[in-house]
Protein backbone atom coordinates (compact mmCIF):
# COMPACT_ATOMS: atom_id res chain seq x y z
CA UNK A 1 0.00 0.00 0.00
CA UNK A 2 1.26 3.47 -1.02
CA UNK A 3 0.31 6.56 0.95
CA UNK A 4 0.67 9.95 -0.69
CA UNK A 5 1.56 12.81 1.59
CA UNK A 6 1.31 16.42 0.38
CA UNK A 7 3.53 18.75 2.35
CA UNK A 8 2.96 22.44 1.61
CA UNK A 9 5.90 24.72 2.17
CA UNK A 10 5.23 28.22 3.43
CA UNK A 11 7.40 30.77 1.68
CA UNK A 12 9.70 32.65 4.02
CA UNK A 13 8.51 36.23 4.40
CA UNK A 14 8.87 39.39 6.43
CA UNK A 15 7.16 42.77 6.65
CA UNK A 16 7.88 46.48 6.41
CA UNK A 17 6.39 48.97 8.87
CA UNK A 18 6.41 52.73 8.31
CA UNK A 19 5.58 55.37 10.93
CA UNK A 20 4.78 58.79 9.49
CA UNK A 21 5.58 61.88 11.61
CA UNK A 22 5.37 65.66 11.30
CA UNK A 23 8.84 67.21 11.21
CA UNK A 24 7.66 70.56 12.60
CA UNK A 25 4.62 72.38 13.98
CA UNK A 26 1.98 72.75 11.27
CA UNK A 27 0.31 76.17 11.30
CA UNK A 28 -2.49 75.01 8.99
CA UNK A 29 -3.91 72.01 10.88
CA UNK A 30 -2.45 72.78 14.32
CA UNK A 31 -0.48 69.52 14.68
CA UNK A 32 2.76 69.80 16.63
CA UNK A 33 6.17 68.48 15.64
CA UNK A 34 6.36 64.71 16.10
CA UNK A 35 2.63 64.17 15.60
CA UNK A 36 1.69 60.93 13.85
CA UNK A 37 0.13 61.42 10.43
CA UNK A 38 -2.51 59.32 8.70
CA UNK A 39 -3.12 59.07 4.98
CA UNK A 40 0.44 58.81 3.68
CA UNK A 41 0.69 56.36 0.77
CA UNK A 42 3.86 54.35 0.06
CA UNK A 43 4.82 52.06 -2.79
CA UNK A 44 7.04 49.04 -2.22
CA UNK A 45 9.00 48.09 -5.36
CA UNK A 46 11.19 45.12 -6.12
CA UNK A 47 14.72 46.54 -6.25
CA UNK A 48 15.79 44.37 -9.17
CA UNK A 49 12.77 44.63 -11.47
CA UNK A 50 11.24 47.93 -10.34
CA UNK A 51 7.81 46.28 -10.18
CA UNK A 52 5.38 47.52 -7.53
CA UNK A 53 4.96 44.69 -5.02
CA UNK A 54 2.75 46.35 -2.44
CA UNK A 55 1.23 49.63 -1.35
CA UNK A 56 0.70 50.69 2.25
CA UNK A 57 -1.23 53.56 3.81
CA UNK A 58 -0.62 55.00 7.28
CA UNK A 59 -3.58 54.69 9.65
CA UNK A 60 -4.86 56.91 12.48
CA UNK A 61 -1.78 55.94 14.50
CA UNK A 62 0.47 57.07 11.66
CA UNK A 63 1.50 53.46 10.98
CA UNK A 64 1.40 51.56 7.71
CA UNK A 65 2.32 47.86 7.42
CA UNK A 66 3.03 45.89 4.27
CA UNK A 67 1.63 42.46 3.54
CA UNK A 68 4.06 39.55 4.12
CA UNK A 69 6.84 39.95 1.54
CA UNK A 70 9.31 37.34 0.27
CA UNK A 71 12.89 37.69 1.45
CA UNK A 72 14.72 40.16 -0.73
CA UNK A 73 15.61 43.74 -1.42
CA UNK A 74 12.98 46.50 -1.81
CA UNK A 75 12.70 50.23 -2.50
CA UNK A 76 10.10 52.21 -0.53
CA UNK A 77 8.88 55.60 -1.73
CA UNK A 78 6.12 57.93 -0.60
CA UNK A 79 3.75 58.67 -3.50
CA UNK A 80 1.13 60.74 -1.64
CA UNK A 81 1.58 62.83 1.48
CA UNK A 82 -0.99 63.50 4.21
CA UNK A 83 -3.12 66.62 3.76
CA UNK A 84 -1.20 69.87 4.41
CA UNK A 85 2.23 68.22 4.18
CA UNK A 86 4.93 68.05 1.53
CA UNK A 87 5.65 64.65 0.04
CA UNK A 88 9.02 63.25 1.11
CA UNK A 89 11.45 62.55 -1.74
CA UNK A 90 13.47 60.05 0.31
CA UNK A 91 13.70 56.52 -1.07
CA UNK A 92 14.44 53.68 1.37
CA UNK A 93 16.55 50.75 0.16
CA UNK A 94 15.81 47.84 2.51
CA UNK A 95 16.44 44.11 2.63
CA UNK A 96 14.32 41.46 4.35
CA UNK A 97 16.88 38.84 5.35
CA UNK A 98 15.01 36.22 7.37
CA UNK A 99 11.51 34.92 7.89
CA UNK A 100 9.37 36.80 10.39
CA UNK A 101 11.57 39.89 10.24
CA UNK A 102 9.75 43.24 10.60
CA UNK A 103 11.69 46.25 9.34
CA UNK A 104 10.57 49.44 11.09
CA UNK A 105 11.27 52.93 9.75
CA UNK A 106 10.19 56.50 10.46
CA UNK A 107 9.35 58.96 7.69
CA UNK A 108 9.09 62.69 8.37
CA UNK A 109 7.04 65.18 6.37
CA UNK A 110 7.50 68.94 6.32
CA UNK A 111 4.35 71.04 6.82
CA UNK A 112 3.18 72.66 3.60
CA UNK A 113 2.20 76.25 3.01
CA UNK A 114 -1.30 76.18 1.51
CA UNK A 115 -2.83 78.96 -0.50
CA UNK A 116 -4.35 80.11 -3.78
CA UNK A 117 -4.65 83.60 -5.29
CA UNK A 118 -7.13 85.13 -7.71
CA UNK A 119 -7.74 88.72 -8.84
CA UNK A 120 -10.19 90.17 -11.35
CA UNK A 121 -10.19 93.39 -13.34
CA UNK A 122 -12.74 95.13 -15.54
CA UNK A 123 -14.34 98.47 -16.39
CA UNK A 124 -15.66 100.79 -13.70
CA UNK A 125 -18.53 101.97 -15.88
CA UNK A 126 -20.25 100.70 -18.99
CA UNK A 127 -23.26 101.66 -21.12
CA UNK A 128 -26.08 99.44 -22.35
CA UNK A 129 -25.37 97.90 -25.71
CA UNK A 130 -21.61 98.27 -25.34
CA UNK A 131 -18.97 95.49 -25.25
CA UNK A 132 -17.57 94.60 -21.83
CA UNK A 133 -14.26 92.86 -21.09
CA UNK A 134 -13.10 91.31 -17.82
CA UNK A 135 -9.62 89.92 -17.14
CA UNK A 136 -8.59 87.45 -14.44
CA UNK A 137 -5.24 89.07 -13.73
CA UNK A 138 -4.06 86.58 -11.10
CA UNK A 139 -4.55 82.81 -11.03
CA UNK A 140 -2.10 81.00 -8.79
CA UNK A 141 -1.47 77.90 -6.71
CA UNK A 142 0.72 79.65 -4.15
CA UNK A 143 1.02 76.47 -2.09
CA UNK A 144 4.31 74.63 -1.69
CA UNK A 145 2.59 71.40 -2.77
CA UNK A 146 0.53 70.21 -5.72
CA UNK A 147 -3.26 70.61 -5.66
CA UNK A 148 -5.69 68.16 -7.23
CA UNK A 149 -8.94 69.02 -9.06
CA UNK A 150 -7.75 72.59 -9.58
CA UNK A 151 -10.42 74.82 -11.13
CA UNK A 152 -11.23 78.44 -11.96
CA UNK A 153 -14.92 79.42 -12.07
CA UNK A 154 -16.33 82.69 -13.41
CA UNK A 155 -19.91 83.60 -12.43
CA UNK A 156 -21.38 86.09 -14.88
CA UNK A 157 -24.12 88.71 -14.36
CA UNK A 158 -26.11 86.86 -17.02
CA UNK A 159 -29.24 88.96 -16.50
CA UNK A 160 -27.32 91.93 -17.90
CA UNK A 161 -24.52 90.53 -20.09
CA UNK A 162 -24.41 88.03 -22.93
CA UNK A 163 -21.17 86.07 -23.17
CA UNK A 164 -19.48 86.27 -26.58
CA UNK A 165 -15.91 85.01 -26.43
CA UNK A 166 -13.11 83.83 -24.13
CA UNK A 167 -9.37 84.20 -24.52
CA UNK A 168 -8.12 81.49 -22.19
CA UNK A 169 -4.74 83.02 -21.38
CA UNK A 170 -1.57 81.00 -20.86
CA UNK A 171 -0.05 79.24 -17.86
CA UNK A 172 3.46 78.40 -16.70
CA UNK A 173 2.93 74.63 -16.55
CA UNK A 174 2.11 72.55 -19.61
CA UNK A 175 -1.05 70.47 -19.21
CA UNK A 176 -4.40 69.79 -20.85
CA UNK A 177 -7.65 71.19 -19.52
CA UNK A 178 -11.35 71.69 -20.29
CA UNK A 179 -13.70 74.68 -20.35
CA UNK A 180 -17.17 73.91 -18.97
CA UNK A 181 -20.34 76.01 -18.75
CA UNK A 182 -23.75 76.18 -17.07
CA UNK A 183 -26.82 78.18 -18.06
CA UNK A 184 -29.89 79.81 -16.57
CA UNK A 185 -32.06 76.86 -17.65
CA UNK A 186 -29.64 73.96 -17.12
CA UNK A 187 -27.62 73.54 -13.92
CA UNK A 188 -25.57 70.64 -15.34
CA UNK A 189 -21.96 71.35 -16.26
CA UNK A 190 -21.40 70.84 -19.98
CA UNK A 191 -18.13 70.74 -21.93
CA UNK A 192 -17.65 73.69 -24.27
CA UNK A 193 -14.05 72.92 -25.27
CA UNK A 194 -11.82 70.01 -24.28
CA UNK A 195 -8.14 69.02 -24.44
CA UNK A 196 -6.90 72.64 -24.50
CA UNK A 197 -3.17 73.27 -24.10
CA UNK A 198 -2.35 75.52 -21.16
CA UNK A 199 0.64 77.17 -22.87
CA UNK A 200 -1.53 78.41 -25.80
CA UNK A 201 -3.85 81.41 -25.61
CA UNK A 202 -6.98 79.86 -27.09
CA UNK A 203 -9.72 82.06 -28.57
CA UNK A 204 -13.05 80.35 -27.82
CA UNK A 205 -16.34 81.44 -29.35
CA UNK A 206 -19.08 81.13 -26.70
CA UNK A 207 -22.10 82.25 -28.70
CA UNK A 208 -25.47 80.48 -28.31
CA UNK A 209 -25.14 79.03 -31.81
CA UNK A 210 -21.75 77.44 -31.09
CA UNK A 211 -22.81 76.12 -27.68
CA UNK A 212 -26.17 74.87 -28.95
CA UNK A 213 -28.27 76.96 -26.57
CA UNK A 214 -32.01 77.44 -26.72
CA UNK A 215 -33.47 80.88 -27.51
CA UNK A 216 -34.18 81.58 -23.82
CA UNK A 217 -30.87 80.16 -22.59
CA UNK A 218 -27.81 82.16 -21.50
CA UNK A 219 -24.44 81.17 -20.01
CA UNK A 220 -24.30 81.97 -16.28
CA UNK A 221 -21.01 80.28 -15.31
CA UNK A 222 -17.86 79.09 -17.00
CA UNK A 223 -15.19 76.91 -15.44
CA UNK A 224 -11.66 75.83 -16.30
CA UNK A 225 -10.92 72.29 -15.07
CA UNK A 226 -7.17 71.65 -14.83
CA UNK A 227 -6.89 68.48 -12.75
CA UNK A 228 -3.63 68.37 -10.80
CA UNK A 229 -1.33 71.41 -10.82
CA UNK A 230 2.09 71.59 -9.23
CA UNK A 231 3.24 74.12 -6.65
CA UNK A 232 3.69 77.56 -8.23
CA UNK A 233 1.15 77.05 -11.01
CA UNK A 234 0.06 80.49 -12.28
CA UNK A 235 -1.36 82.42 -15.22
CA UNK A 236 1.17 84.13 -17.50
CA UNK A 237 -1.17 85.87 -19.95
CA UNK A 238 -4.38 86.82 -18.17
CA UNK A 239 -7.57 85.07 -19.33
CA UNK A 240 -10.07 87.52 -20.84
CA UNK A 241 -13.86 87.28 -21.01
CA UNK A 242 -15.77 89.32 -23.57
CA UNK A 243 -19.50 89.99 -23.65
CA UNK A 244 -22.11 92.56 -24.61
CA UNK A 245 -24.18 94.56 -22.12
CA UNK A 246 -27.90 94.16 -22.72
CA UNK A 247 -30.11 97.09 -23.62
CA UNK A 248 -32.56 98.64 -21.21
CA UNK A 249 -30.43 98.74 -18.06
CA UNK A 250 -30.90 101.66 -15.70
CA UNK A 251 -28.35 104.24 -14.64
CA UNK A 252 -26.52 102.98 -11.54
CA UNK A 253 -27.34 99.31 -12.06
CA UNK A 254 -24.48 97.10 -10.88
CA UNK A 255 -22.96 94.24 -12.87
CA UNK A 256 -21.29 91.93 -10.34
CA UNK A 257 -18.76 89.45 -11.73
CA UNK A 258 -17.56 86.80 -9.25
CA UNK A 259 -14.60 84.44 -9.60
CA UNK A 260 -13.48 81.60 -7.37
CA UNK A 261 -10.73 79.05 -7.74
CA UNK A 262 -9.40 76.22 -5.67
CA UNK A 263 -7.88 72.81 -5.40
CA UNK A 264 -7.75 69.83 -3.12
CA UNK A 265 -5.02 68.40 -0.91
CA UNK A 266 -6.09 65.00 0.33
CA UNK A 267 -9.74 65.47 1.31
CA UNK A 268 -9.40 69.18 2.13
CA UNK A 269 -10.24 72.03 -0.26
CA UNK A 270 -8.36 75.32 -0.55
CA UNK A 271 -10.47 78.06 -2.15
CA UNK A 272 -10.05 81.75 -2.99
CA UNK A 273 -12.46 84.27 -4.51
CA UNK A 274 -12.74 87.80 -5.83
CA UNK A 275 -15.46 90.17 -7.05
CA UNK A 276 -15.49 92.97 -9.61
CA UNK A 277 -18.40 95.42 -9.81
CA UNK A 278 -19.16 97.59 -12.85
CA UNK A 279 -21.80 100.34 -12.75
CA UNK A 280 -24.11 101.07 -15.66
CA UNK A 281 -23.99 104.66 -16.92
CA UNK A 282 -26.99 105.98 -18.78
CA UNK A 283 -26.85 109.59 -20.00
CA UNK A 284 -29.71 111.67 -18.53
CA UNK A 285 -30.49 113.18 -21.91
CA UNK A 286 -31.14 109.83 -23.59
CA UNK A 287 -29.58 108.62 -26.82
CA UNK A 288 -27.47 110.89 -29.02
CA UNK A 289 -29.48 112.76 -31.68
CA UNK A 290 -29.11 111.57 -35.25
CA UNK A 291 -27.38 113.84 -37.76
CA UNK A 292 -27.74 114.07 -41.52
CA UNK A 293 -30.87 113.16 -43.44
C-alpha positions as CSV (number, residue, x, y, z in Angstrom):
1,X,0.0,0.0,0.0
2,X,1.3,3.5,-1.0
3,X,0.3,6.6,1.0
4,X,0.7,9.9,-0.7
5,X,1.6,12.8,1.6
6,X,1.3,16.4,0.4
7,X,3.5,18.7,2.3
8,X,3.0,22.4,1.6
9,X,5.9,24.7,2.2
10,X,5.2,28.2,3.4
11,X,7.4,30.8,1.7
12,X,9.7,32.7,4.0
13,X,8.5,36.2,4.4
14,X,8.9,39.4,6.4
15,X,7.2,42.8,6.7
16,X,7.9,46.5,6.4
17,X,6.4,49.0,8.9
18,X,6.4,52.7,8.3
19,X,5.6,55.4,10.9
20,X,4.8,58.8,9.5
21,X,5.6,61.9,11.6
22,X,5.4,65.7,11.3
23,X,8.8,67.2,11.2
24,X,7.7,70.6,12.6
25,X,4.6,72.4,14.0
26,X,2.0,72.7,11.3
27,X,0.3,76.2,11.3
28,X,-2.5,75.0,9.0
29,X,-3.9,72.0,10.9
30,X,-2.4,72.8,14.3
31,X,-0.5,69.5,14.7
32,X,2.8,69.8,16.6
33,X,6.2,68.5,15.6
34,X,6.4,64.7,16.1
35,X,2.6,64.2,15.6
36,X,1.7,60.9,13.9
37,X,0.1,61.4,10.4
38,X,-2.5,59.3,8.7
39,X,-3.1,59.1,5.0
40,X,0.4,58.8,3.7
41,X,0.7,56.4,0.8
42,X,3.9,54.4,0.1
43,X,4.8,52.1,-2.8
44,X,7.0,49.0,-2.2
45,X,9.0,48.1,-5.4
46,X,11.2,45.1,-6.1
47,X,14.7,46.5,-6.3
48,X,15.8,44.4,-9.2
49,X,12.8,44.6,-11.5
50,X,11.2,47.9,-10.3
51,X,7.8,46.3,-10.2
52,X,5.4,47.5,-7.5
53,X,5.0,44.7,-5.0
54,X,2.8,46.4,-2.4
55,X,1.2,49.6,-1.4
56,X,0.7,50.7,2.2
57,X,-1.2,53.6,3.8
58,X,-0.6,55.0,7.3
59,X,-3.6,54.7,9.6
60,X,-4.9,56.9,12.5
61,X,-1.8,55.9,14.5
62,X,0.5,57.1,11.7
63,X,1.5,53.5,11.0
64,X,1.4,51.6,7.7
65,X,2.3,47.9,7.4
66,X,3.0,45.9,4.3
67,X,1.6,42.5,3.5
68,X,4.1,39.5,4.1
69,X,6.8,39.9,1.5
70,X,9.3,37.3,0.3
71,X,12.9,37.7,1.5
72,X,14.7,40.2,-0.7
73,X,15.6,43.7,-1.4
74,X,13.0,46.5,-1.8
75,X,12.7,50.2,-2.5
76,X,10.1,52.2,-0.5
77,X,8.9,55.6,-1.7
78,X,6.1,57.9,-0.6
79,X,3.7,58.7,-3.5
80,X,1.1,60.7,-1.6
81,X,1.6,62.8,1.5
82,X,-1.0,63.5,4.2
83,X,-3.1,66.6,3.8
84,X,-1.2,69.9,4.4
85,X,2.2,68.2,4.2
86,X,4.9,68.0,1.5
87,X,5.7,64.7,0.0
88,X,9.0,63.3,1.1
89,X,11.5,62.6,-1.7
90,X,13.5,60.1,0.3
91,X,13.7,56.5,-1.1
92,X,14.4,53.7,1.4
93,X,16.6,50.8,0.2
94,X,15.8,47.8,2.5
95,X,16.4,44.1,2.6
96,X,14.3,41.5,4.4
97,X,16.9,38.8,5.3
98,X,15.0,36.2,7.4
99,X,11.5,34.9,7.9
100,X,9.4,36.8,10.4
101,X,11.6,39.9,10.2
102,X,9.7,43.2,10.6
103,X,11.7,46.3,9.3
104,X,10.6,49.4,11.1
105,X,11.3,52.9,9.8
106,X,10.2,56.5,10.5
107,X,9.3,59.0,7.7
108,X,9.1,62.7,8.4
109,X,7.0,65.2,6.4
110,X,7.5,68.9,6.3
111,X,4.4,71.0,6.8
112,X,3.2,72.7,3.6
113,X,2.2,76.2,3.0
114,X,-1.3,76.2,1.5
115,X,-2.8,79.0,-0.5
116,X,-4.3,80.1,-3.8
117,X,-4.7,83.6,-5.3
118,X,-7.1,85.1,-7.7
119,X,-7.7,88.7,-8.8
120,X,-10.2,90.2,-11.3
121,X,-10.2,93.4,-13.3
122,X,-12.7,95.1,-15.5
123,X,-14.3,98.5,-16.4
124,X,-15.7,100.8,-13.7
125,X,-18.5,102.0,-15.9
126,X,-20.3,100.7,-19.0
127,X,-23.3,101.7,-21.1
128,X,-26.1,99.4,-22.4
129,X,-25.4,97.9,-25.7
130,X,-21.6,98.3,-25.3
131,X,-19.0,95.5,-25.3
132,X,-17.6,94.6,-21.8
133,X,-14.3,92.9,-21.1
134,X,-13.1,91.3,-17.8
135,X,-9.6,89.9,-17.1
136,X,-8.6,87.5,-14.4
137,X,-5.2,89.1,-13.7
138,X,-4.1,86.6,-11.1
139,X,-4.5,82.8,-11.0
140,X,-2.1,81.0,-8.8
141,X,-1.5,77.9,-6.7
142,X,0.7,79.7,-4.2
143,X,1.0,76.5,-2.1
144,X,4.3,74.6,-1.7
145,X,2.6,71.4,-2.8
146,X,0.5,70.2,-5.7
147,X,-3.3,70.6,-5.7
148,X,-5.7,68.2,-7.2
149,X,-8.9,69.0,-9.1
150,X,-7.8,72.6,-9.6
151,X,-10.4,74.8,-11.1
152,X,-11.2,78.4,-12.0
153,X,-14.9,79.4,-12.1
154,X,-16.3,82.7,-13.4
155,X,-19.9,83.6,-12.4
156,X,-21.4,86.1,-14.9
157,X,-24.1,88.7,-14.4
158,X,-26.1,86.9,-17.0
159,X,-29.2,89.0,-16.5
160,X,-27.3,91.9,-17.9
161,X,-24.5,90.5,-20.1
162,X,-24.4,88.0,-22.9
163,X,-21.2,86.1,-23.2
164,X,-19.5,86.3,-26.6
165,X,-15.9,85.0,-26.4
166,X,-13.1,83.8,-24.1
167,X,-9.4,84.2,-24.5
168,X,-8.1,81.5,-22.2
169,X,-4.7,83.0,-21.4
170,X,-1.6,81.0,-20.9
171,X,-0.1,79.2,-17.9
172,X,3.5,78.4,-16.7
173,X,2.9,74.6,-16.6
174,X,2.1,72.6,-19.6
175,X,-1.0,70.5,-19.2
176,X,-4.4,69.8,-20.9
177,X,-7.7,71.2,-19.5
178,X,-11.3,71.7,-20.3
179,X,-13.7,74.7,-20.4
180,X,-17.2,73.9,-19.0
181,X,-20.3,76.0,-18.7
182,X,-23.8,76.2,-17.1
183,X,-26.8,78.2,-18.1
184,X,-29.9,79.8,-16.6
185,X,-32.1,76.9,-17.7
186,X,-29.6,74.0,-17.1
187,X,-27.6,73.5,-13.9
188,X,-25.6,70.6,-15.3
189,X,-22.0,71.4,-16.3
190,X,-21.4,70.8,-20.0
191,X,-18.1,70.7,-21.9
192,X,-17.7,73.7,-24.3
193,X,-14.0,72.9,-25.3
194,X,-11.8,70.0,-24.3
195,X,-8.1,69.0,-24.4
196,X,-6.9,72.6,-24.5
197,X,-3.2,73.3,-24.1
198,X,-2.3,75.5,-21.2
199,X,0.6,77.2,-22.9
200,X,-1.5,78.4,-25.8
201,X,-3.8,81.4,-25.6
202,X,-7.0,79.9,-27.1
203,X,-9.7,82.1,-28.6
204,X,-13.0,80.3,-27.8
205,X,-16.3,81.4,-29.3
206,X,-19.1,81.1,-26.7
207,X,-22.1,82.2,-28.7
208,X,-25.5,80.5,-28.3
209,X,-25.1,79.0,-31.8
210,X,-21.8,77.4,-31.1
211,X,-22.8,76.1,-27.7
212,X,-26.2,74.9,-29.0
213,X,-28.3,77.0,-26.6
214,X,-32.0,77.4,-26.7
215,X,-33.5,80.9,-27.5
216,X,-34.2,81.6,-23.8
217,X,-30.9,80.2,-22.6
218,X,-27.8,82.2,-21.5
219,X,-24.4,81.2,-20.0
220,X,-24.3,82.0,-16.3
221,X,-21.0,80.3,-15.3
222,X,-17.9,79.1,-17.0
223,X,-15.2,76.9,-15.4
224,X,-11.7,75.8,-16.3
225,X,-10.9,72.3,-15.1
226,X,-7.2,71.6,-14.8
227,X,-6.9,68.5,-12.7
228,X,-3.6,68.4,-10.8
229,X,-1.3,71.4,-10.8
230,X,2.1,71.6,-9.2
231,X,3.2,74.1,-6.7
232,X,3.7,77.6,-8.2
233,X,1.1,77.1,-11.0
234,X,0.1,80.5,-12.3
235,X,-1.4,82.4,-15.2
236,X,1.2,84.1,-17.5
237,X,-1.2,85.9,-20.0
238,X,-4.4,86.8,-18.2
239,X,-7.6,85.1,-19.3
240,X,-10.1,87.5,-20.8
241,X,-13.9,87.3,-21.0
242,X,-15.8,89.3,-23.6
243,X,-19.5,90.0,-23.7
244,X,-22.1,92.6,-24.6
245,X,-24.2,94.6,-22.1
246,X,-27.9,94.2,-22.7
247,X,-30.1,97.1,-23.6
248,X,-32.6,98.6,-21.2
249,X,-30.4,98.7,-18.1
250,X,-30.9,101.7,-15.7
251,X,-28.4,104.2,-14.6
252,X,-26.5,103.0,-11.5
253,X,-27.3,99.3,-12.1
254,X,-24.5,97.1,-10.9
255,X,-23.0,94.2,-12.9
256,X,-21.3,91.9,-10.3
257,X,-18.8,89.5,-11.7
258,X,-17.6,86.8,-9.3
259,X,-14.6,84.4,-9.6
260,X,-13.5,81.6,-7.4
261,X,-10.7,79.0,-7.7
262,X,-9.4,76.2,-5.7
263,X,-7.9,72.8,-5.4
264,X,-7.7,69.8,-3.1
265,X,-5.0,68.4,-0.9
266,X,-6.1,65.0,0.3
267,X,-9.7,65.5,1.3
268,X,-9.4,69.2,2.1
269,X,-10.2,72.0,-0.3
270,X,-8.4,75.3,-0.6
271,X,-10.5,78.1,-2.2
272,X,-10.1,81.8,-3.0
273,X,-12.5,84.3,-4.5
274,X,-12.7,87.8,-5.8
275,X,-15.5,90.2,-7.0
276,X,-15.5,93.0,-9.6
277,X,-18.4,95.4,-9.8
278,X,-19.2,97.6,-12.9
279,X,-21.8,100.3,-12.8
280,X,-24.1,101.1,-15.7
281,X,-24.0,104.7,-16.9
282,X,-27.0,106.0,-18.8
283,X,-26.9,109.6,-20.0
284,X,-29.7,111.7,-18.5
285,X,-30.5,113.2,-21.9
286,X,-31.1,109.8,-23.6
287,X,-29.6,108.6,-26.8
288,X,-27.5,110.9,-29.0
289,X,-29.5,112.8,-31.7
290,X,-29.1,111.6,-35.2
291,X,-27.4,113.8,-37.8
292,X,-27.7,114.1,-41.5
293,X,-30.9,113.2,-43.4
